[in-house]
Amino acid sequence: MNVTFLGTNGWYDTLTGNTCSVLVQSGDYNIIFDAGNGLAKADRYINQEKPTFLFLSHYHLDHVIGLHTLTKFRFKNPLQICGQTGIEAILRSLVRDPFTVPFEELPFPVRFMELGEGSHTVPFPVECRSLVHPVPCYGYAITLDGRKIAYCTDTGFCENAVILSRNADLAITECGLRPGEESPDWPHLNPELAIRIANNAHAKRLALIHFAAHTYTSLRDRSRVEKTYRKEFPGLIAARDGLTVVV
């Protein structure tokens, strides 16, 4: 499988990248995690003939603002948008006139899939668990083509992130905080905590995304994290927009 990082910034776009969106391409499906502004670049990579599933972690704007670009796509199958209970009502309040093109006027059908916590088949296996964030937020783990990928953003350190990442071929977590930085009132991860999750879960590789735009102001900041912590976790990747990883 190919995993392409379409957007790796947290909070807002800068020259370092767009806000969060990650594309997973399996033999049969396109899977997209989150719909930050990076979502607009998905059509550079995907085969729009394949069924496409979009999993949303939560509704902060840096994770859904890219939905206004859906009108550029020409999916040949209905787009399946998956997330927490109530996802359809919440998104319909945002993706509508006068803000953008409503779902029903897009050039392809849209279907919504509400997922409770636990394991589901959609038709591939996906596990959903709540993370630690000021608003309700889901992390996901999917299994496709004999590979497991976990996606956990936004969150502080929590057992559910470890559970989702357990034995993952690739764990994707956020890295909103600088090394050693803590933010108990606004939970996010620093590199040490992200590596702790991956180590506790025995994940094979770890990709960091959601680098806070006001904190990681250059790509060199990310490169330093990767260089510094590779000894602690050899499979560490400090992701940047446009990077594709083969899993």
N, C-alpha and C positions, 0 to 999 in steps of 0.2 A: 504493500500500500504506500501511496505517497501522501505525506502531510505537508501542506503548504501554509505558511503563516502569512495571511493576507493583511492583518493589522495587529501590531504588537504593542501599541501605546495604551496607557491607561489615562482616562479623563478627557484628553483632547488631542487632536492631531498636531504634530510639529514636523520639522524636517527629519526627525528620526523615524517617523512612521504614522500610520493611521490607527484609529482606535480598533478594539479587539474583534478579530474574526479569524477563524482557523478552518481550513478546508482539508477534509480527509477523502481521498479517492480510493475506493475499493474496486474490485472487479465488476461489481453490479450496481454500486450506489455512489452518489455524492453526499457526503455528510459535512455540514457546516456547523461549527460551534460559534455562536454569538454573531450579532449583526451590527457591529460598529462600522465605521466608515470604510474599513478594509473590505467589507462585503462587496463593494462596487467593483473590485478587481477579480472577483471569482470567475467571471466569464472569460478571462484570459487563459484559464486553466481547465475548465470543466467541459465534459461532453454533456450538452444539455438534453441529449436523448435519454440519459439515465435518470432514474428516479432520484430526487433530491430531498434530503431531510435537513431542516434547520432547527438546531437545539439552542434555546435561549436560557442562559443562566439566571438572569434577572432583568429588571426593567430600567435600570439606570441608563441614561441617554447614551453613554459611551458604549453600550452593548446593544442598543436597538436603533440608533440614529440612522444607520445604513439602510433600514427598511425603505426609506424614501427612494432608493435607487432600484428597487425591484422592477420597476417599469421598463428597465433596459433589457431585462432577460427574456428569453423565449423558451422556457422549459416545455418539453413535449409531454411531460406528466405533471399532475398536480403537485405543487410545492407543499410538502408536509412541514408545518411549523409546530414544534413540540416544546412543551415546558410545563410549568406548574399549573395546578388547577386554577381556572379563571383566566388563562392566557388569551383566549379569544376575545373576551370582553375588554380586557386591558389594551390589547393591541388595536382593536377596532376603534378605541377612543383616541388613538394616536395616529393611525394610518387612515386618514380620512380628510375630506375637505374641512376647512380651507388650508390644511397643512401640507397635504400631498395627495397622490392618486390613491383612492380607496382600493382595498383588496379586490372588490368585485369588478373593478374596472381595469385590473391588470391583464396583460395578454396571455394569461394562463390561469387555471384554477388554483385556489389556495385551500388547503384543508388544515384544520387545527387538531392537535392531539394532546389532550390533558393527561399528564402522567403523575400518579401519586408516587410517594417514596417507595422504593423497592425495585424489583426486577421485572422487566417487560420484554416482549418480543414485538418489534415494530416494522418490519418482520425480522430484523436481526436483533440479537440480545443487547439490551441497554439497561444499566442500573442507574438509578437516580437517588441522590442523598442530599440532605440539607447541609449547607456550609455555614460558617460563622461570619455574618455580615450584618450591617445595620438594617437591611431589608431582607425579606425572604430570598434565598439564593440557592440554586441547585448546582451540584457537580454531577458529572456523568462519567460512566465507563461503558465503552462499546466494544464488542468482540466481532471481528469480521476477518475473513480470509485467514483464520488461524492466528490472528494478532489481537492484542488488547491495547486500547488507548484510553487513558483517563484524562479528563479535563476538569480542572478545579480553579475557578476564578469567579468572583472575588471572595477571599476568605482569610481568616486568621488560621493559625494551626488548630486542627481538630481531628478527632478520630475518624470522622467520616471521609475526610480527604485521604487518610491512610488506607481505609477500607477500599475506596474506589481505585486507588493506585496500586493495590496489592498485586504483585507479579505482573504489572503492566509492561508491555514491550516499550511503550512510551508514556510517561506521565507528563502532562502539561499543567503547570501551575503558574500562578501570578508571581510577580516580584515587584510589588508596588513600593516597597521600602528599601532604603539603603542598608548595607551591612551593619548589623548591630542596632538599627533603628527599631523602635517599638511604637505602636499606636493602638493602645487598648480601647480607646473610644471609637476608633474607625478601623476595625480589624483588616489587616492585610499581611502579606508575608514579606520577610526579608530573605536574602539568599540562604542564610543558615537554616531558617525554618522550612523553606522549600526543600532543601537537601535532607533535613530531618524526616520530612514526610516520605520522600523517595527512599531513603535508607530503611526506615521502619517498614515500608511496604515492599521492600525488595524489588523495586522497579528497576528495569534494565537501563533505561535512559530517562533523562529529565530535561524538559525544555521549559525555560522561563519566558513568560510573556507579561503583558500588562505592566510594563515599566512606567511608573508614574511620570507623566510628561514634565512636571515641574521639578522632579527630583533627578531623573536620569535625562539630562538635557543634551547628551550627545551619544552617538553609538560607541564612542570610546569608553563611556561609563559602563556600558554593557560588556564590552570586551574585557575590561578589567575584572568584572565579576566572574566571567567565564575562566579567565586565566588564573585568578586567585583561588577559585573553588574547585577546579578540575581535579586537584589532588584528593579532595574529600569525596568527590563523586565523579569518576572518570567519564561517565556518559552525559555530562552536563553540556547543555546548549543554551546560550543566551540568544534567543531568537530575534530576528529582525525581519522586516517586511520583505517578502519575495523569497525567503529561504524555503527550500523544499527538502524534506528528510524522508528517506526511504525506510519504511518499517517492515 
